[in-house]
Amino acid sequence: MENFFTKHKKYFIGIGIVLVIYILYFHNINAYKLMDVDETRYVDMAAKMFQKRDFLTLYLNGEYFFEKPPLFFWIENLSFAIFGTISEWSARVPVSIQSLLAAAAVYFASAKVISKKFGIMAALILATGLEFIILSKVAMLDMLLTSCVTLSIYSGLTTFFVKDNHKKYFWWLFYIFSGLAVMAKGIPGFVVPFGVMFFCGLYTKKFREFFKPVFFIPGVILFLLIVLPWHITMFHLHDPLFFQEYIMKHHIARFFGSDVINRERPFYYYFLTILWGLFPWIFSLFAMLFDKIKVIRYKAYNELTNTQKFIALNIIGAIFVFAFFTSSGTKLITYILPIYPFLAVILAGYWNEEKISGAFKISAGLLNFILLLTGVTAIFVGLFLPHQLYNDIKELQFLAIVPFITAGVLAFYYLRKNDKTKLFAVYSILMIILAGFGAYHFFNIDYKFGQNDLMNFAQYAKNTNQQIAGFHCSRKYSLLYYSGQDKAELIEKNNFEKLKSLAASNDQIVITVLNKELSEIKKHIDYTIILQGRRYSIIKPKKE
């Protein structure tokens, strides 16, 4: 039997890789509904595009949508066409593939420059980071931007390590993927890859090489061929509205201020995001910073080994991405996603070192203790949580007990043995299990605190052939998507005049409201409660 496995080792490794990819990215991604706000919004827009066959102009709830370029929606439409249906599966598969492409870019660049082992470690750190896992399972634009930016930058970084006659191909790929990044999310798709390469060029003293005609001219042509056609067409069709909304409001104004979408955050916001978003690898990041800061000293690029050069370029990438998004006036949790590929490579360099420092042992011991504590706490959680809340999260209890306790015990064992490779494997396998078998439980639990009500009410309106509206539900697009309507009235908080007008003008309408606002609404319109959920109710206005 041992000879059989040895003889067919490549096949078993291939099967293992396919299994890991499936569990990480594709398992159970259809087992939970689309999430408010962004998933329901973007998938509904893509669905309307698919149904109406208007592939140029984006619409949200019956109105022009000039926030984003259309690449995400085109890819969604391709998925709808391939699978022949608009569903959670066909909406999320493209995002899962984009996540896989980002991890693949990290692997191939790292493997080419350093080693396959290094590449595997870097790709696994990226793929098993908590925020990366979550965003690989929801149909949002940020993973597409991250994928395109990662493919672009690592194509650019590879030019520092390949033979001269191969450089042009990687430069052309850099421009192609930068163009696609712009078509994914606009200006950040240009600023991030070009900004990172600018500073890398300065550091390596190879900046002038970037402008060699064989690199630059075909690259710029490819970039413009990707970016210009749609933008020129939209300027032609919707000038000056497109310029005011797309350029001035949603790119320039959103970068320099938070008032456009009311997302003001403190300067340290992304420090906090990375603290949980890089779990479980954040612990080794702290250990690495402690170890390296004591011995840090500047070295010229030419004095470094290939491994050190590659890691140095990734440090530049991480710093630039962090500085760019931190300096933005508008901050959302998802914006920082492009930093994780760089952090993954940096951490792979630390994990790939043979020595085990005291800081590493302390950080790993703390992580192991947290894993054990989480598992043990999950055993007794029913004793101190309110009954309703315990019932809400009960489906996750087993997954929080067995994998966490097992991982904690094994991790302590391998830490004591000073076996970094097996310790790395324990953390990776734990996160793969959580990604494949726990993520959909997490989403379904989250829905119990309000969104389930909205989806049920939308389905009720669809089944009874009535229109649905939402009061104090201005961004709850599950009412729109799951009702199948072309447009839903989503009324801002305290806009009682709009509520009264809507109730008086439409006999075939039901309105979703917050339970806590029922008594206040009664002062403005008379109604009958049709269905009552945990957080929301659906009411039918009475005619006077």
C-alpha positions in Angstrom: 0.0 0.0 0.0 2.8 2.4 0.9 4.4 1.7 -2.5 1.1 2.4 -4.2 0.8 5.8 -2.6 4.4 6.6 -3.4 4.0 5.6 -7.0 0.9 7.8 -7.4 1.9 10.6 -5.2 1.3 13.3 -7.8 -2.3 12.1 -8.3 -3.1 12.1 -4.6 -1.6 15.6 -4.2 -3.7 16.8 -7.1 -6.8 15.3 -5.5 -6.0 16.9 -2.2 -5.5 20.3 -3.8 -8.9 20.0 -5.7 -10.6 19.0 -2.4 -9.1 21.9 -0.5 -10.1 24.4 -3.2 -13.7 23.0 -3.3 -14.1 23.2 0.5 -12.5 26.6 0.8 -14.4 28.3 -2.1 -17.4 26.4 -3.3 -18.9 24.1 -0.6 -22.3 25.3 0.6 -22.1 28.7 -1.1 -25.7 28.2 -2.2 -26.9 27.2 1.3 -27.7 30.8 2.5 -29.5 33.7 1.0 -28.1 36.8 -0.4 -27.0 39.3 2.2 -28.2 42.9 2.7 -26.9 45.5 1.8 -24.5 44.9 -1.0 -25.1 41.3 -2.1 -28.9 41.8 -2.7 -28.2 45.2 -4.3 -25.5 44.0 -6.8 -27.0 40.7 -7.7 -30.4 42.4 -8.3 -28.7 44.9 -10.6 -26.9 42.1 -12.4 -30.2 40.1 -12.7 -32.0 43.1 -14.2 -29.2 43.6 -16.7 -29.5 39.9 -17.6 -33.2 40.1 -18.0 -33.4 43.4 -20.0 -30.2 42.7 -22.0 -28.9 46.3 -21.4 -25.2 45.6 -20.8 -24.0 49.2 -20.7 -26.0 51.2 -18.2 -26.4 50.1 -14.6 -29.7 50.5 -12.8 -30.5 50.2 -9.1 -34.2 50.0 -8.1 -35.3 51.6 -11.4 -32.8 54.5 -11.3 -29.4 55.1 -12.8 -26.4 53.7 -10.9 -23.2 55.4 -11.6 -21.2 54.4 -8.6 -19.2 51.5 -10.2 -18.0 50.3 -13.6 -19.7 47.2 -15.0 -17.1 44.4 -15.0 -18.6 42.7 -11.9 -22.0 42.7 -13.5 -20.8 41.4 -16.8 -19.1 38.5 -15.1 -22.3 37.8 -13.1 -24.3 37.8 -16.3 -21.8 35.3 -17.8 -22.4 33.1 -14.8 -26.2 33.3 -15.1 -25.9 32.4 -18.8 -23.6 29.4 -18.1 -25.7 28.0 -15.3 -29.0 28.9 -16.9 -30.4 30.4 -13.7 -30.2 33.4 -11.4 -29.5 32.0 -8.0 -27.2 32.2 -4.9 -24.9 29.6 -6.6 -24.6 31.4 -9.9 -24.1 34.7 -8.2 -21.4 33.6 -5.9 -19.4 31.2 -8.1 -17.7 34.1 -9.9 -16.5 35.6 -6.6 -15.2 32.2 -5.5 -13.2 31.9 -8.7 -11.9 35.5 -8.2 -10.7 34.5 -4.7 -9.0 31.4 -6.1 -7.3 33.5 -8.8 -5.9 35.9 -6.2 -4.5 33.0 -4.2 -3.1 31.4 -7.4 -1.3 34.6 -8.3 0.3 34.7 -4.9 1.3 31.0 -5.3 2.8 31.2 -8.8 4.7 34.4 -8.2 6.1 33.1 -4.9 6.9 29.7 -6.3 8.7 31.2 -9.3 10.8 33.6 -7.3 11.4 31.5 -4.2 10.0 27.9 -3.9 6.9 25.9 -4.2 6.8 25.4 -0.5 6.9 29.1 0.0 4.2 29.6 -2.6 1.9 27.1 -0.9 2.4 28.7 2.5 1.7 32.2 1.1 -1.4 31.1 -0.8 -2.8 29.2 2.3 -2.2 32.2 4.6 -4.1 34.4 2.2 -6.9 31.9 1.5 -7.5 31.0 5.2 -7.5 34.6 6.7 -10.8 35.3 8.2 -11.8 38.4 6.2 -10.7 36.8 3.0 -12.8 33.7 3.7 -15.9 35.7 4.4 -15.6 37.9 1.3 -14.9 35.0 -0.9 -18.4 33.7 -0.2 -20.4 36.9 -0.9 -21.2 38.4 -4.2 -19.6 41.8 -3.8 -17.2 43.9 -5.9 -14.2 44.0 -3.5 -13.0 40.5 -4.3 -13.0 41.2 -8.0 -10.9 44.4 -7.4 -8.6 42.4 -5.1 -8.2 39.6 -7.7 -7.4 42.0 -10.6 -5.0 44.1 -8.5 -3.2 41.0 -7.2 -2.8 39.6 -10.6 -1.6 43.0 -11.9 0.9 43.7 -9.2 2.4 40.2 -9.1 2.7 40.3 -12.8 4.6 43.5 -12.3 6.8 42.2 -9.5 7.7 39.1 -11.5 9.4 41.4 -14.0 12.2 42.0 -11.4 13.0 38.3 -11.4 12.7 36.9 -15.0 15.0 37.0 -18.0 14.9 40.1 -20.1 13.3 38.4 -23.1 10.4 37.3 -20.9 9.7 40.7 -19.1 7.5 42.1 -21.8 4.9 39.4 -21.3 4.6 40.1 -17.6 4.4 43.9 -18.2 1.6 43.4 -20.7 -0.2 41.3 -18.1 0.3 44.1 -15.6 -1.4 46.6 -17.9 -4.2 44.1 -18.8 -5.1 43.3 -15.2 -4.8 47.0 -14.2 -7.3 47.8 -16.9 -9.6 45.1 -15.6 -9.1 46.5 -12.0 -10.3 49.9 -13.2 -13.3 48.2 -14.8 -14.0 46.5 -11.5 -14.0 49.5 -9.2 -12.8 52.6 -10.9 -9.9 54.8 -9.8 -8.6 52.4 -7.0 -8.0 49.9 -9.8 -5.5 52.3 -11.3 -4.0 53.9 -8.3 -3.1 50.8 -6.3 -1.2 48.8 -9.0 0.5 51.8 -10.5 1.3 53.3 -7.1 2.8 50.0 -5.8 4.9 49.6 -8.9 6.0 53.3 -8.8 7.5 52.9 -5.3 8.9 49.4 -6.1 10.6 51.0 -9.1 12.1 53.7 -7.0 13.4 51.2 -4.4 14.9 48.9 -7.0 16.3 51.8 -9.0 14.7 50.3 -12.1 12.0 52.9 -12.6 13.4 54.0 -16.0 13.1 50.4 -17.2 9.3 50.7 -16.9 9.2 53.0 -19.9 11.0 50.9 -22.4 8.9 51.1 -25.5 8.4 47.3 -25.8 6.9 47.3 -22.3 5.2 50.7 -22.1 3.6 51.3 -25.5 1.8 48.0 -26.0 0.9 48.0 -22.3 -0.7 51.4 -22.4 -2.6 50.4 -25.6 -3.9 47.3 -23.9 -4.9 49.2 -20.8 -6.8 51.9 -22.8 -8.5 49.3 -25.0 -10.0 47.8 -21.9 -10.8 51.0 -20.0 -11.9 53.5 -22.6 -14.8 52.0 -24.7 -17.3 51.7 -21.8 -16.3 55.1 -20.3 -16.5 56.9 -23.6 -19.8 55.3 -24.4 -21.2 56.3 -21.0 -20.0 59.9 -21.4 -21.7 60.0 -24.8 -25.0 58.5 -23.5 -25.3 60.3 -20.1 -23.2 63.5 -20.1 -23.1 65.5 -17.9 -24.8 63.3 -15.3 -22.3 60.5 -15.6 -19.4 62.8 -15.1 -21.0 64.4 -12.0 -22.0 61.1 -10.4 -19.3 58.7 -11.4 -16.2 60.9 -11.4 -16.9 63.8 -9.1 -19.2 62.2 -6.5 -18.3 58.5 -6.3 -14.5 58.8 -6.9 -13.2 62.2 -6.0 -15.7 63.3 -3.3 -15.8 59.8 -1.7 -12.0 59.7 -1.4 -11.7 63.2 0.1 -14.8 63.1 2.4 -17.1 60.7 4.1 -20.4 62.6 3.7 -21.3 61.0 0.3 -22.2 57.7 2.0 -21.7 58.6 5.6 -18.9 56.3 6.3 -16.5 58.4 8.4 -14.0 56.3 10.3 -11.0 57.1 12.5 -7.5 56.8 11.0 -6.8 53.6 13.0 -9.9 51.9 11.5 -7.9 49.5 9.3 -5.6 48.6 12.1 -8.6 47.2 13.9 -9.9 45.6 10.8 -6.7 43.7 10.2 -6.7 42.5 13.8 -9.7 40.3 13.1 -9.4 40.0 9.3 -6.0 38.3 9.5 -7.0 35.8 12.1 -5.4 33.3 12.9 -2.2 34.7 11.3 -2.3 38.0 13.1 -0.6 36.4 16.1 2.5 35.5 14.0 2.4 38.9 12.5 2.9 40.5 15.9 5.7 38.0 16.7 7.4 38.8 13.4 7.2 42.6 14.0 8.7 42.1 17.5 11.5 39.9 16.1 12.4 41.9 13.0 12.1 45.4 14.4 15.1 44.7 16.8 17.4 43.8 13.9 16.0 46.0 11.1 18.5 47.9 9.1 18.3 49.3 5.6 20.0 47.3 2.8 20.2 48.3 -0.8 18.1 46.2 -3.1 21.1 44.6 -4.8 22.5 43.4 -1.5 19.4 41.2 -0.8 18.8 37.6 -1.7 15.9 36.8 -4.0 13.7 35.9 -1.0 14.5 39.2 0.7 13.9 41.2 -2.4 10.5 39.6 -3.0 9.5 40.2 0.6 10.8 43.8 0.5 8.6 44.5 -2.5 5.6 43.0 -0.8 6.3 45.2 2.2 6.2 48.2 -0.1 2.9 46.9 -1.5 1.3 46.4 2.0 2.4 49.9 3.1 1.1 51.6 0.0 -2.3 49.8 0.1 -2.7 50.6 3.8 -1.7 54.2 3.3 -4.0 54.7 0.3 -7.2 53.3 1.9 -6.4 54.9 5.3 -6.1 58.3 3.7 -9.5 58.0 2.1 -12.3 60.0 3.7 -14.7 57.0 3.2 -13.7 53.8 4.9 -15.5 50.4 4.7 -14.3 47.1 6.1 -14.1 45.6 2.7 -11.8 48.2 1.1 -8.7 46.9 2.8 -9.0 43.5 1.2 -6.1 44.1 -1.3 -3.6 44.3 1.5 -3.9 40.6 2.4 -1.9 39.1 -0.5 1.1 41.2 0.5 0.7 40.3 4.2 0.4 36.6 3.2 3.8 36.7 1.4 5.5 38.6 4.2 4.2 36.1 6.8 5.1 33.2 4.6 8.7 34.4 4.8 8.5 34.4 8.6 6.9 30.9 8.8 9.4 29.6 6.3 12.3 30.4 8.6 13.7 27.3 10.5 14.3 29.0 13.8 11.5 29.5 16.4 11.9 32.6 18.4 10.6 33.3 21.9 8.1 35.8 20.4 6.8 33.2 18.0 6.3 30.7 20.8 4.4 33.3 22.9 2.2 34.3 20.1 1.4 30.7 19.1 0.8 29.7 22.7 -1.7 32.6 23.1 -3.5 31.6 19.9 -3.6 27.9 21.0 -5.0 29.0 24.4 -7.7 31.0 22.6 -8.6 28.0 20.4 -9.0 25.8 23.5 -10.9 28.4 25.4 -13.3 28.9 22.5 -14.0 25.2 22.3 -14.4 24.7 26.0 -16.7 27.8 26.3 -18.8 26.4 23.5 -19.6 23.3 25.6 -21.2 25.4 28.4 -22.5 28.3 26.3 -26.1 27.2 26.8 -25.8 27.7 30.6 -25.2 31.4 30.6 -26.8 32.7 27.3 -30.5 33.7 27.1 -32.6 30.9 25.7 -33.5 32.7 22.5 -29.9 33.7 21.7 -28.7 30.2 22.5 -31.2 28.7 20.1 -30.0 31.1 17.4 -26.4 30.1 17.6 -26.9 26.4 18.6 -26.2 25.1 15.1 -22.6 26.4 15.4 -21.9 24.8 18.8 -20.6 21.4 17.6 -18.3 23.2 15.0 -17.0 25.4 17.8 -16.3 22.5 20.1 -14.6 19.7 18.2 -12.4 21.6 15.6 -11.3 24.3 18.1 -10.4 21.9 20.9 -8.7 19.5 18.5 -6.7 22.3 16.9 -5.7 23.7 20.2 -4.4 20.4 21.5 -2.5 19.5 18.4 -1.1 23.0 18.1 0.2 22.9 21.7 1.8 19.5 20.9 3.5 20.6 17.7 4.6 23.9 19.3 6.3 21.9 22.1 8.0 19.8 19.4 9.2 22.9 17.6 7.5 21.7 14.4 6.5 24.8 12.6 5.4 23.0 9.4 2.8 20.9 11.3 1.8 23.8 13.4 1.1 25.7 10.2 -0.9 22.8 8.9 -3.1 22.7 12.0 -4.0 26.4 11.7 -4.6 26.0 8.0 -6.8 22.9 8.3 -8.9 24.6 11.1 -9.7 27.6 8.9 -10.4 25.4 5.9 -12.9 23.5 8.0 -14.5 26.7 9.2 -14.6 28.1 5.7 -16.3 25.0 4.2 -18.6 23.9 7.0 -19.1 26.9 9.3 -19.4 30.0 7.1 -22.9 29.3 5.9 -24.1 28.7 9.5 -22.7 32.1 10.4 -24.6 33.8 7.6 -27.8 31.9 8.4 -27.5 32.9 12.1 -27.0 36.5 11.1 -30.2 36.5 9.1 -32.2 35.5 12.1 -31.8 39.0 13.5 -34.0 40.7 10.9 -33.2 39.8 7.3 -35.2 36.5 7.5 -38.3 38.7 8.1 -37.6 40.8 5.1 -37.0 37.9 2.8 -40.2 36.2 4.0 -42.2 39.3 3.5 -40.8 39.8 0.0 -41.8 36.2 -0.8 -45.3 36.9 0.6 -45.7 40.0 -1.6 -44.6 37.9 -4.6 -47.0 35.1 -3.9 -49.9 37.4 -3.3 -49.1 39.6 -6.3 -48.8 42.7 -4.3 -46.1 45.4 -4.3 -43.9 45.7 -1.3 -42.4 48.8 0.3 -40.2 49.4 3.2 -40.3 52.1 5.8 -37.0 52.9 7.5 -35.6 50.2 5.1 -33.8 52.5 2.6 -31.0 50.0 2.0 -32.8 46.7 2.5 -32.6 45.4 -1.0 -33.7 41.9 -0.1 -37.2 43.4 -0.3 -36.4 44.2 -4.0 -34.5 41.1 -5.0 -36.7 38.4 -3.3 -40.0 40.1 -4.3 -38.9 40.0 -8.0 -40.1 43.6 -8.5 -38.5 46.0 -10.9 -38.8 48.7 -8.3 -39.6 48.9 -4.6 -40.3 52.0 -2.5 -37.6 52.0 0.2 -38.5 55.0 2.4 -36.0 56.8 4.6 -36.5 57.0 8.4 -39.1 59.5 9.7 -40.4 60.3 6.2 -44.0 59.9 7.3 -45.3 62.2 4.5 -44.0 59.7 1.9 -45.4 56.8 3.9 -48.9 58.5 4.0 -48.8 59.3 0.3 -47.8 55.8 -0.6 -50.5 54.2 1.6 -53.2 56.5 0.1 -52.2 56.0 -3.5 -51.8 52.2 -3.9 -54.4 49.6 -3.0 -52.1 46.7 -3.8 -49.2 47.4 -1.5 -47.8 46.0 1.7 -45.3 47.8 3.8 -42.4 46.4 5.9 -41.8 48.3 9.2 -39.7 47.9 12.3 -41.7 46.4 15.2 -40.5 49.1 17.5 -42.0 51.8 15.2 -45.5 50.3 14.9 -47.0 52.6 17.5 -45.5 55.7 15.9 -46.7 54.7 12.5 -50.2 54.2 13.9 -50.3 58.0 14.4 -49.9 58.6 10.7 -51.8 55.7 8.9 -54.3 53.1 10.0 -53.1 49.5 9.1 -53.6 45.8 9.7 -50.6 43.7 10.6 -50.4 40.9 8.1 -47.3 39.1 9.4 -45.0 39.8 12.3 -41.5 38.7 12.6 -38.7 39.0 15.1 -37.7 42.5 14.2 -40.0 43.6 11.4 -43.7 43.4 10.6 -45.5 43.6 7.3 -48.6 45.8 7.4 -51.5 46.5 5.0 -52.8 50.2 5.0 -56.5 50.6 5.6 -58.4 52.8 3.2 -60.3 55.7 4.8 
